[in-house]
């Protein structure tokens, strides 16, 4: 046993790697290993011999196992030290420059509008972009002969032959979300409905797909005066300066009375400056919600009334940040996005600033 101890402990101490260690373990303690064979011989010994040889063999087995474990740990430590020397990294070096994305002006302005109107108590409501003809037109008191319902202005979805259901369209405004909000939440109600809308139009100030936000407030004694206050407070907060508004009588099927809203501005060097000068710029349509629209939303028009307004998010971005062409919003030009984009962590809030 002393010879076995000396032999294996010496070879274990001199093992160069874990493969050699495993080979020594099998040679000593495997099924046919030298120590294992000696332990099988215990059955042929007398009780007195077995009482002496058994504990000695077990002690030798434990000693060899311990030596193998210690040597394996030492080899792992040496390997780690070698890797650390080879893979050494100077953590004081400056970090590599990484390309950073930017927030699109439409996303930024959507967040800005939401922040301002949420502070006035408006909740955000959303709805599907593919709407039924009823939600997009009928529920909003838009008659069948109205030009907006022609294929020259609206994208209609293809229907299977024999399908007699109401046709579906790519929504032309976010007003259907107002109907859904009235049906789901009832009254009183204050919501804004931001989202994508679609119309068959394309030029410097129009695209087939654009973004819009509409507001709806319903209560018992609400009036046009409340509408004017909300819009003036919104524009003043959004543009960061006091902005006067001017209401002009107009007509929309879903509001009565209806009004186009202009904001105070000046024209200098081909650019628009909001909140100063003697000029006026039309920015949105608004009015008191038509009783038929309230009824379509499940609201009793004899007890409740409200106002609504709608404005293009893309045009707000153009006005505030001096972007000349609406079509560039959707060109995916990285140079344009780097120029007009916003830092990802620059989240607009009223207390922290909208820009």
N, C-alpha and C positions, 0 to 999 in steps of 0.2 A: 504493500500500500504506500509505503514511503517513496518507492520508485515511481509509482503512478502519480503521486502528488507532485513530486519534483519534475517529472516529465511534462505533465499537462499544464501545471502552473507556469513553467518556463516557456512552453510553446504559446500559451495564451498571452503572456506578457510580450512576446515578440511578434504576435499576429499583426499583419500590415493593414488588414481591412476586415470588413464584416463577413466577407465570403470565407476567409480563412478561419474566422471565429466559428462560423457555422460548421465548417468541416471538422474542427476540433471537438465541438459539442457532440456531433454524431459519433465521432471516433471514441469518445469517452462515455457518453451517456445514452447513445442511441440503442435500439433494440439489440444490436450486435456489438455494442461498445464494450471496451475493456472493463469498465466499472460495472456495467449491467451484467456481464457474464460472471463476474465475481459474486454479484448478489444472487445469481441463480444457484451458485454453489452452496449457499447457506443451507439449502434443504438436505444436503448430504452430510452435514456436520453434526457433531454431538451437541446436545443442549448447552454444554459448558463452552464449547468452541463458538457456537452460534451467539451466545451471550456476549462474547468478546468481539467477534468479527462484525456482527450486525451494526452496532452503534458506530464502529470505526468506518464501515463502508458508507453509512448514511452521512457521517460527518464529512467524508471525502467528497461525496456527491454534492453536498451543500456548498462545500468550499469551492469546487470547480464551477458550480452554477454562479456563485457570487463573483468569482474572478472573471467569468465570461461577461456578466452584466456590467461590472466595473470597467472592463476593457472596452465594451461596446459604447458606454457613455463617454469614455475618453476619446474614442475614435470619432464620435459624433461632434464633440466639442472641437476637436482638431479640424474636422471638415468645415464646421461653421466658421472658425477663425480664418481658414483659408479663403472661404467664400467672401467673408467681410473684407479681407484684404484686396481680393480681386475685384469685388463689386463696390468698392468704396465710392461714396458720393459726397461731393462738397455741397452741403446744404446751405452754405453762405452765398452760392452763386445766384444771380437773379433768375426768376422763373422765366420759362419760355413764353413768348407772346402768343396768345391764343385769340383767334378771331371771335369777336362777340357779335351776336345778332342784335337786332333793334326791333322795337315795337312799332308796328305800322301806325301811321297817323289815324286811320279809321278806328283801330283798337284803342288808341290813346284817347281820342275824342269821345268815343263811346263811354269809356271809364269816367272822363271828366263830366259829361252830361249826367251820367248816373249818379256821380257823387253830389252834384249840385241839387238835382231833383230829389234824391233820397233824403237830403237834409231838410227838404220841405215836406217830407212825409209820404213821398211816392214810392211804392213798391215796384219791383221789376216783374213783369209778366212776359211769358214766352209762349209761342205757338208754332204749329207746323208751317213750313214754307210752301208745301203743296196743299191748297185749300179747295174745298168744294165751292161751286158756283154760288151756293146759298150764303156761306160765310163771307165770301169775298165781295159779293154784290147785293144780293137780295136782302140780307139782314141789315145792310147799311143804306137801305132805301134808294139804291141805284136802279133806275128803271131799265127795262130790257132794251129800250131804244138808245140808251146812253152810249156815246162814242167810246167810252172806256171798255165796253164789253165786246168790241169788235176785235177780230184777229189782227188788225193793224196796230193795236195797242197792247193786247194781252196775249201771253203765251198759254195756249190751251194744251192740256195733256191729251194724248191719243187715247181713244176708247175702243174697246173691242166691239166688233160688229154684234149688234143685238143687245148691247149694254144700255139699259134705259135709265141708269142712275144719273143724278145731277153731274154735269161735267166738272172736271177738276182743272184748276189753273195754278200756275206759279203766282203766288199772291202778289198783287200790284201795290199793296200798302200793308202796314201792320195793323190796320183797323180791325181785321178779323180777330186779332188777339184781344181787342177790347170787348168784342161780343162774348168770346169765351170766358174772359175774366168776369164779366157781369153774370154769366150763367153759373159760374163756379163759386164766386165770392159774394154775390149779391150787393146790397148797398147798406151804408155808404161805402164809397170806394175811391181810392186814389192809386193809380198805377201808371207806369210808363212801359211802352212796348218797343224796345230797340230790336233791330234785326235786318236781314237782307230782304229786299223786294225786287221785283222784276217787271220791266216794261220794254216794249219793242221800240227803243229809241237809242241813237248813238251820235253824239257830236261832242264839242269841247266841254259842254256842261251837262251832258246826259250820257249814261251808259245803260246797256240792257240789264245789268245787275248793279244795284247800289244799296246804300244803307239809310235807314230811316228810324227816327224815334218819334213815337206818338204818346201824348199824355191824355189821361182821362180822369176827371174828378166828378164824383156824384155825391150830392147831399141835398138837404131839404131846401135851403135858402141860398144856394150858390148862384153866382151871377157873372156877367161879363166883367164887372169890376174886379172880381177875384181872378179871372183869367188874365186881365191886364197886369195886375200886380205880380202874379206868378211869372209871366213872361219877362217883365222888366227886371225882376229880381234875378231870374235865370240868366238873362243876357249880361247883366252887370257883373254877376259872379263869374260867368264863363269868360268874358273878355277882360275882366279885371279893371273895368272902368264904368262909370255911370252911363247907361245907355237908355235913351228915350225911345219910345215906340209910337207908331202911328197906325191906327186901325182904319181900313177902308172897307166899305160894304162890298160883299161878294156873294157868291152862291155856291154851296156844296150840297149834294143830296142828303148828306148825313148830319148836317147842322142847320139850325134855324133859330136866330139869325146867324149869318156867316160873315167872316171878316178876313181879309188879307192883312198881314201884319208887316209893316216896314220898320227898319231900325235906322237910327240916326247914323250918318256916316259922311265922310268927305273923300274926294277923289284927288290924289296928288301923285303926279308922275306915273300914272297908270296903275296905281295901287289903291286899295280901299282901306281907309282908317275908320274903324267902328267907334262910335261914341263921341265924335266931334264933327264940327262943320254943320252945314245947312242942308246937306243932301239926304236922300232916303233910299234904302235898298230893301226890296221885298225879300223876305226870308221864309215865311211860313203861312199856312192857312189855319184858320181856327173858327170857333163858334160854339154856340150852345147846342148840346146834343139833341137831335131831332127826336120827338116823342116816339116815332115808329122804331127808331134804333133802340131806344130804351126798352120798348115792349119786346123787340126781338131778343134782347138780352135777359128777358125775364124780370125787368124792373117796372114797377107801377109808375107810369109817367104822370099820374095825377097827384102823386105824393113826392116824387123825387125829380130832380133836374140836375144837369151838370154841364161842364164845358169840356171841349176836346181841342187838341192842336197837334200838328204834325210838321216835322222839319227834317231835312236831309242832313245826315251826319257828315257825309262827304263834303257838302257845301259849307258846313260849319268849319270843317278842317281847312278848306280852301281859304275862307275868310280870315280865320285866326292865324294861320301859319303861312299865308301868302303863296299858296300853291296855285299856279295859273291854269292847269289843265286837268280836268277830272279823269281823263282816260289814263293818265300816268299812274293812277292809284292801282291799276290792275295789270300793269305791264311787267311786273316782277323784275324790274331793273334794279340791280343791287346798288348801283351808284345813286339812284334816286332814293332808295330805302336808307342808305347810309346818311344821305344829306337831310332827309326829312324825318327819319326815324327817331325814336326816343329810347333812352336807356331802360333796360328791362326792370331795374329796381326803382325807377322813378314813378312810383304809383301815385296817381293824382288823388289828393284829398283836400278838403276845404281848409283845414288847419295847416296843412303842410304846403299848400300851393298847388294849383292845377297845372303848372308848367315849369 
